Amino acid sequence: MANLNEIINSQENVLIDFYAEWCAPCKTLGPILKSVKDDLGDEIRIVKIDVDKHQSLAAKMGVRGVPSMFFYKNGKLLKSLSGVLTGTEIKKQFNLWKVRSLFLNSFLKKYNLFSANIANWKIILSIYILKYLFRF
């Protein structure tokens, strides 16, 4: 298995599930995650980590209870959730990433900002957000 930091920092949508073998809610979540993976295929990578075998990693990540899920995109933590979620709730997290990514990519392409330096496109993006909010 690849290094966890490499997985988190990849371009993939990553869901890290901290679980325990003795945890009843974790056993409920297992088939739900499998169903989500089956539905989304390569659009998401799900990594399961046993807290009993990787206690120091769980502590480092701030896991207080199981099951705990961490949603990452491009190395950034988007959300962390605890407890059992439905497949739809998990997919909603993924769809949120997809919508944000599609909006940003279409905006950058439309205004040819892929080659612009970061300061320029942040200013331009701010202007367009203000225009949208105030409709001027």
C-alpha positions in Angstrom: 0.0 0.0 0.0 1.2 3.5 -0.8 2.2 5.9 1.8 -0.8 7.6 3.4 0.6 11.1 2.7 1.0 10.2 -0.9 -2.6 9.1 -1.1 -3.9 12.2 0.7 -1.8 14.5 -1.5 -2.9 12.8 -4.8 -5.3 14.3 -7.2 -7.9 11.7 -6.2 -11.0 12.2 -4.0 -9.9 10.3 -0.9 -12.1 9.0 2.0 -10.2 7.7 4.9 -12.3 5.5 7.2 -11.0 4.8 10.7 -12.7 1.7 12.1 -12.3 -1.1 14.6 -13.1 -4.8 14.3 -15.1 -4.8 17.5 -17.2 -1.7 16.5 -20.8 -2.5 15.5 -21.4 0.8 13.7 -18.2 0.2 11.8 -19.5 -3.2 10.6 -22.7 -1.4 9.4 -20.6 1.2 7.6 -18.4 -1.4 5.8 -21.0 -2.5 3.2 -22.2 1.1 2.7 -18.6 2.1 1.8 -18.4 -0.8 -0.6 -21.6 0.2 -2.3 -20.3 3.8 -2.6 -17.1 2.5 -4.1 -19.0 0.3 -6.5 -21.2 3.2 -7.6 -18.4 5.8 -8.0 -15.6 3.5 -9.1 -12.3 5.4 -9.9 -13.8 8.7 -8.9 -13.0 8.0 -5.2 -10.4 6.1 -3.3 -11.5 4.7 0.1 -8.8 3.8 2.6 -9.8 1.8 5.7 -7.5 2.0 8.7 -7.9 -0.1 11.8 -7.5 2.1 14.9 -6.3 -0.8 17.1 -3.5 -1.6 14.7 -2.6 2.1 14.0 -3.2 3.8 17.3 -0.5 6.5 16.8 -1.9 7.4 13.3 -5.4 7.6 14.7 -4.2 9.9 17.5 -2.2 12.0 15.1 -5.3 12.4 12.9 -7.5 13.4 15.9 -9.7 10.3 15.8 -11.8 10.4 19.0 -14.3 7.6 18.1 -15.1 5.1 15.4 -16.2 5.1 12.7 -14.5 8.4 11.7 -14.3 9.5 8.1 -12.0 12.1 6.6 -12.6 13.5 3.1 -9.6 14.8 1.2 -9.0 16.4 -2.2 -5.6 17.5 -3.4 -4.1 17.1 0.0 -6.7 19.3 1.7 -9.1 18.1 4.4 -12.6 19.1 3.2 -14.6 17.5 6.0 -14.4 15.0 8.8 -17.4 13.1 10.0 -18.1 10.5 12.7 -20.7 7.8 12.9 -22.6 5.9 10.3 -23.7 7.8 7.2 -25.9 6.5 4.4 -24.4 6.0 1.0 -26.3 9.1 -0.2 -24.8 11.3 2.5 -21.3 10.1 1.6 -21.9 10.7 -2.1 -23.2 14.2 -1.3 -19.7 14.9 0.1 -18.2 13.7 -3.1 -20.6 15.6 -5.3 -19.8 18.8 -3.4 -16.1 18.3 -4.3 -17.1 17.6 -7.9 -19.3 20.8 -8.2 -16.6 23.0 -6.7 -14.0 21.5 -9.0 -16.2 21.8 -12.1 -17.0 25.5 -11.2 -13.4 26.5 -10.6 -12.1 24.7 -13.7 -14.8 26.2 -16.0 -14.1 29.6 -14.6 -10.4 29.3 -15.1 -10.8 28.1 -18.6 -13.4 30.7 -19.5 -11.1 33.6 -18.5 -7.9 31.9 -19.5 -6.5 32.0 -16.0 -4.6 28.7 -16.0 -1.5 30.5 -17.0 -2.1 33.6 -14.9 -0.2 34.0 -11.6 -2.1 33.3 -8.4 -2.5 36.9 -7.3 -4.1 37.9 -10.6 -6.7 35.2 -10.7 -7.6 35.7 -7.0 -8.3 39.3 -7.8 -10.3 38.5 -10.9 -12.2 35.7 -9.1 -13.1 38.2 -6.3 -14.4 40.7 -8.8 -16.7 38.1 -10.4 -17.9 36.9 -7.0 -18.8 40.4 -6.1 -20.5 40.9 -9.4 -22.5 37.8 -8.8 -23.5 38.7 -5.3 -24.4 42.3 -6.1 -25.6 41.7 -9.7 -23.7 44.7 -11.2 
